[in-house]
Amino acid sequence: MGDLKVTSELESFDLRTSGKLIAELSRRAAGLEIVTLPGDGRKMLVHNFAAGSYEVLDVAPPPRTHVIYSVDSFVAIAEDFQTRADSKPRIWHGKDAVVLVCDDNDRRDSARLALPASEPLSWLWNLKRKTEPMNQGELIRVLRLKLGQPSDLVAKFRKLDFSAGKTGAARVEHGKESLGREIIAQVNGVDDLPDVLDVSVRITDVPGANHPETIRVGLEIDATREEFYLSQMPGELEAAVDRMHADLHKKLIAALPGLPVYYGAP
């Protein structure tokens, strides 16, 4: 029956971890009961059954993680902690976020500025993993909406007429099955179509770090199938991301003189 009683008491506890369970059992064995005061999470009441006494204790606040949405706001909160005599702030600059450890002495409170990839950059990362053919309309939508290419370049691809290109190719180079981009451009009355596109995209949309970087993207045309292929040039994405981080790192150091800024994570 004793075991049944203990089991019943354990089931009545709202405990999430075994550590809390052990602590609760230890307090009960010592004749103590801890009660959180309603309406004030900064105090707790300790009831000593054996002594028949009560004691009110202060509760340390939980660690805070401030969420920041711009570089300027991140600099502002870092400056605030930098001027406090009782704090020792440190900045950690990682590939996905910049984190301010508000006080390196206890490493509890922090501020985090996330650096999510922009939509165009995410699209280019997906392109790096898998290249699929596009028809003329799909290419135009990608150039205009996904990659934000200038209207004069988009217009070149709008003017392409593969049926006219095939007729012209048969006339200019009779007997050849494939079409060169020069022939396509000549027949359609446009300038030479580029082999490589200089795409200007934001690495992230975070204010203060959202300046555009130029990324080269290869363009292949299969005129026989009337298809287009975009492909990543080796190292282009990585280099563009590195440039953004290098510029942001310099900006933080310049804005917060005397405050250590490390590459990495806390």
LINLINRA-V893302 format. One record per backbone hydrogen bond with DSSP energy under -0.5 kcal/mol. NH is the residue of the N-H (numbers start at 1). CO is the residue of the C=O. If there is no record, write none. Layout:
NH | CO
NH | CO
//
This chain:
5 | 1
6 | 2
7 | 3
8 | 4
9 | 5
10 | 6
11 | 7
12 | 8
12 | 9
13 | 9
13 | 10
15 | 13
21 | 17
22 | 18
23 | 19
24 | 20
25 | 21
26 | 22
27 | 23
28 | 24
29 | 25
30 | 26
31 | 28
32 | 27
33 | 47
35 | 33
35 | 45
37 | 43
40 | 37
43 | 40
44 | 57
45 | 35
46 | 44
46 | 55
47 | 33
47 | 45
48 | 46
48 | 53
49 | 31
49 | 47
50 | 31
52 | 48
53 | 48
55 | 46
57 | 44
57 | 55
59 | 42
60 | 58
66 | 64
66 | 110
68 | 66
68 | 112
71 | 207
74 | 70
75 | 71
76 | 72
77 | 73
78 | 74
79 | 75
80 | 76
81 | 77
82 | 78
83 | 79
84 | 81
87 | 84
90 | 101
91 | 260
92 | 99
93 | 262
94 | 92
94 | 97
98 | 113
99 | 92
100 | 111
101 | 90
101 | 99
102 | 100
102 | 109
103 | 109
104 | 88
106 | 103
107 | 103
110 | 64
111 | 100
112 | 66
113 | 98
114 | 68
114 | 112
115 | 96
118 | 203
122 | 118
123 | 119
124 | 120
125 | 121
126 | 122
127 | 123
128 | 124
129 | 125
130 | 126
132 | 130
134 | 228
139 | 135
140 | 136
141 | 137
142 | 138
143 | 139
144 | 140
145 | 141
146 | 141
146 | 142
147 | 142
149 | 143
153 | 150
154 | 150
155 | 151
156 | 152
156 | 153
157 | 153
158 | 154
159 | 155
165 | 161
166 | 162
167 | 163
168 | 164
169 | 165
170 | 166
171 | 167
172 | 168
173 | 169
176 | 173
184 | 180
185 | 181
186 | 182
187 | 183
188 | 184
189 | 185
189 | 186
190 | 185
197 | 217
199 | 197
199 | 215
201 | 199
201 | 213
203 | 211
205 | 116
207 | 69
209 | 206
213 | 201
215 | 199
217 | 197
218 | 231
219 | 195
220 | 229
222 | 227
223 | 221
226 | 222
227 | 222
228 | 134
229 | 220
231 | 218
233 | 216
236 | 233
239 | 235
240 | 236
241 | 237
242 | 238
243 | 239
244 | 240
245 | 241
246 | 242
247 | 243
248 | 244
249 | 245
250 | 246
251 | 247
252 | 248
253 | 249
254 | 250
255 | 251
256 | 252
259 | 256
260 | 258
262 | 91
264 | 93
264 | 262
//
